[in-house]
Amino acid sequence: MEADRLNSPSTSVITFEVLGHQLQFSQDPNSQHLGTTVWDTSMVFAKFLEKNCRKGRFCQSKLKGKRVIELGAGCGVAGFGMTLLGCDVVSTDQIEVVPLLRRNVERNTSRIVQMNANSDSFGSIKVAELDWGNEDHIKAVAPPFDYVIGTDVVYAEHLVEPLLQTIIALSGPKTTIMLGHEIRSTSVHEQMLQTWKNIFDVKLVPKAKMDSKYQHPSIQLFLMGLKSPAVTAEKAECAISTEKLEETARDIDPQVNEVEPCKTDQDEENRGSSSLVDDLALTRLPDGELSEWEARRYGSMAARLLRDVKIT
Ligand SMILES: C[S@@+](CC[C@H](N)C(=O)[O-])C[C@H]1O[C@@H](n2cnc3c(N)ncnc32)[C@H](O)[C@@H]1O
């Protein structure tokens, strides 16, 4: 994982300004777990909330008191963004990630409470273990939620079904599902999207709605709702099997230090030119310095190039 990220392996704390708050997220990019790194899509998500919080469905008056669950929260950036807008958030992940997630949530909550005497706009956030597909975990968080959110949680074929079942189990007819995704394999991405479209009404967030800096051509945000309240987990299973994801998406093996999870040779060919061109399209600041965000994206591009370099 280290090669893909400029903040790795030495960056143990990410400082991230969102909605007027200096948040700090501890991370451990050297761990063998994907959830202990802050992923770029979570930052894009939080900055999207910031950009759209003045009017429309993401303004504080509309979000105040809404129940939100974040799946695969990792260090907890996206869910914390919803809390800053007044939501009551349950931030969840696998048991191995929970201690770091809890530390990040507690640290940022106490900073905000200390620094803002009037922290009325701040909602609430708690942490829970939730393994996708685990019925006891799902029951324990008391669905349905107003929002089910997740960033960079769709990265391996075997996760598609338990994630989908879990989202459906946590949703009611009025639930909005917000997923952020960095495309690493166009074919797998498209087929997964088709699977979502069988179950949900899917809307892609236009780039113009995203923060002008915290966006990237390979990062997409989706807003979705169940097509019909009658959609059941059974139908979801059906949607997955009939869809037949042709591409064998390679799972991210936590033992392997790389981040491109679902690549095939064909994907490489399809994607190589466009994604690298997209990455190179990042421009420098007028003074020639790279912003932190740009540095992260260049790191990602460098990792893709380096992966093909064979040292003899
Ligand atoms: C690539 S990380 C993204 C973390 C975080 N959302 C972010 O954007 O920084 C994927 C996350 O999904 C979680 N995850 C993977 N499989 C899971 C499962 N079966 N149940 C619950 N969480 C899972 C991992 O623990 C990890 O935190």
The ligand as a MOL file (V3000), in Angstrom:
LIG
                    3D

  0  0  0     0  0            999 V3000
M  V30 BEGIN CTAB
M  V30 COUNTS 27 29 0 0 0
M  V30 BEGIN ATOM
M  V30 1 C -10.2960 1.0800 0.9830 0
M  V30 2 S -10.8280 1.1450 2.6430 0 CHG=1
M  V30 3 C -11.7110 2.6760 2.6950 0
M  V30 4 C -11.7580 3.2570 4.0820 0
M  V30 5 C -12.5010 4.5890 4.2110 0
M  V30 6 N -13.8840 4.4460 3.8300 0
M  V30 7 C -11.8400 5.6700 3.4000 0
M  V30 8 O -12.3800 6.0540 2.3380 0
M  V30 9 O -10.7880 6.1870 3.8140 0 CHG=-1
M  V30 10 C -12.1200 -0.0610 2.6310 0
M  V30 11 C -12.8290 -0.2330 3.9650 0
M  V30 12 O -13.8470 -1.2090 3.8320 0
M  V30 13 C -13.8250 -2.0180 4.9980 0
M  V30 14 N -14.3680 -3.3460 4.7100 0
M  V30 15 C -13.9330 -4.2260 3.7860 0
M  V30 16 N -14.6330 -5.3610 3.8480 0
M  V30 17 C -15.5390 -5.2100 4.8400 0
M  V30 18 C -16.5450 -6.0480 5.3960 0
M  V30 19 N -16.7530 -7.2720 4.9390 0
M  V30 20 N -17.2940 -5.5580 6.4040 0
M  V30 21 C -17.0740 -4.2990 6.8770 0
M  V30 22 N -16.1430 -3.4540 6.3900 0
M  V30 23 C -15.3740 -3.9110 5.3960 0
M  V30 24 C -12.3580 -2.0930 5.3670 0
M  V30 25 O -12.1580 -2.4740 6.7060 0
M  V30 26 C -11.8980 -0.6890 5.0560 0
M  V30 27 O -12.0340 0.1510 6.1620 0
M  V30 END ATOM
M  V30 BEGIN BOND
M  V30 1 1 1 2
M  V30 2 1 2 3
M  V30 3 1 2 10
M  V30 4 1 3 4
M  V30 5 1 4 5
M  V30 6 1 5 6
M  V30 7 1 5 7
M  V30 8 2 7 8
M  V30 9 1 7 9
M  V30 10 1 10 11
M  V30 11 1 11 12
M  V30 12 1 11 26
M  V30 13 1 12 13
M  V30 14 1 13 14
M  V30 15 1 13 24
M  V30 16 1 14 15
M  V30 17 1 14 23
M  V30 18 2 15 16
M  V30 19 1 16 17
M  V30 20 1 17 18
M  V30 21 2 17 23
M  V30 22 1 18 19
M  V30 23 2 18 20
M  V30 24 1 20 21
M  V30 25 2 21 22
M  V30 26 1 22 23
M  V30 27 1 24 25
M  V30 28 1 24 26
M  V30 29 1 26 27
M  V30 END BOND
M  V30 END CTAB
M  END
